[in-house]
Amino acid sequence: MKAMPLLINLGKAITLIAWLMMAYNLVMPFEGNVATILNILFGITCMMHCFQVAIFHMLFKTLLPLTKLDYLHVFIFGIFSLLAYRQKVMTPAS
């Protein structure tokens, strides 16, 4: 199962690129409809990632000691962070 961490990291990289594009669009809007579409996607992404932070809190608060940085990771990277924390919980302690 060595492919899973690679896929998680690839997903995190793609998610970070998407966040950077949407943030750049807020500072210096793109031409035409692209700016509007990116603004809508930014709003939807923020709502979905807030929902994922709530799911993360409900599922993992009893399993792991959580810090503010953990919540920030889940907000930024969404499902890919959830998968990484799931993998951390499912892996037996060595």
C-alpha positions as CSV (number, residue, x, y, z in Angstrom):
1,M,0.0,0.0,0.0
2,K,2.8,2.4,-0.8
3,A,0.8,4.1,-3.5
4,M,-1.6,5.6,-0.9
5,P,0.8,8.2,0.6
6,L,1.9,9.1,-2.9
7,L,-1.7,9.7,-4.0
8,I,-2.4,11.7,-0.9
9,N,0.6,14.0,-1.4
10,L,-0.3,14.4,-5.1
11,G,-3.8,15.3,-4.1
12,K,-2.5,17.8,-1.6
13,A,-0.3,19.4,-4.2
14,I,-3.2,19.8,-6.7
15,T,-5.4,21.2,-3.9
16,L,-2.8,23.7,-2.9
17,I,-2.5,24.8,-6.6
18,A,-6.3,25.3,-6.8
19,W,-6.3,27.3,-3.6
20,L,-3.5,29.5,-4.9
21,M,-5.3,30.1,-8.2
22,M,-8.5,31.1,-6.4
23,A,-6.6,33.4,-4.0
24,Y,-4.7,35.0,-6.8
25,N,-8.0,35.6,-8.6
26,L,-9.3,37.5,-5.5
27,V,-6.2,39.8,-5.6
28,M,-5.9,40.2,-9.3
29,P,-9.1,39.0,-11.1
30,F,-8.7,37.1,-14.4
31,E,-10.4,38.3,-17.5
32,G,-14.1,37.6,-18.3
33,N,-16.1,34.7,-16.8
34,V,-13.1,32.9,-15.4
35,A,-13.0,35.3,-12.5
36,T,-16.7,34.8,-11.7
37,I,-16.3,31.0,-11.9
38,L,-13.3,31.0,-9.7
39,N,-15.0,33.2,-7.1
40,I,-18.0,30.8,-7.0
41,L,-15.6,27.9,-6.7
42,F,-13.8,29.7,-3.9
43,G,-17.0,30.0,-2.0
44,I,-18.0,26.4,-2.5
45,T,-14.5,25.2,-1.6
46,C,-14.5,27.2,1.6
47,M,-18.0,25.8,2.6
48,M,-17.0,22.2,1.8
49,H,-13.7,22.4,3.6
50,C,-15.4,23.9,6.7
51,F,-17.8,20.9,6.6
52,Q,-14.8,18.6,6.4
53,V,-13.2,20.3,9.4
54,A,-16.5,19.6,11.3
55,I,-16.4,15.9,10.2
56,F,-12.7,15.7,11.2
57,H,-13.5,17.1,14.7
58,M,-16.3,14.7,15.2
59,L,-14.4,11.6,14.0
60,F,-10.9,12.2,15.3
61,K,-11.2,14.2,18.6
62,T,-11.3,11.0,20.7
63,L,-8.7,9.2,18.6
64,L,-5.9,11.7,18.3
65,P,-4.7,14.8,20.2
66,L,-5.6,17.6,17.8
67,T,-4.0,20.9,17.4
68,K,-5.0,24.0,15.5
69,L,-2.5,23.1,12.9
70,D,-4.3,19.8,12.3
71,Y,-7.5,21.7,11.7
72,L,-5.8,24.1,9.4
73,H,-4.4,21.1,7.4
74,V,-7.9,19.7,7.0
75,F,-9.3,23.1,6.0
76,I,-6.6,23.6,3.3
77,F,-6.2,20.0,2.0
78,G,-9.7,18.7,2.7
79,I,-10.3,15.0,2.0
80,F,-6.6,14.3,1.5
81,S,-5.8,15.3,5.0
82,L,-8.7,13.3,6.3
83,L,-7.3,10.3,4.5
84,A,-3.8,10.9,6.0
85,Y,-5.3,11.1,9.5
86,R,-7.3,8.0,8.9
87,Q,-4.2,6.2,7.8
88,K,-2.4,7.4,11.0
89,V,-5.3,6.1,13.1
90,M,-5.5,2.8,11.3
91,T,-1.8,2.0,11.4
92,P,-0.8,0.1,14.5
93,A,1.7,1.9,16.7
94,S,5.2,0.5,16.3
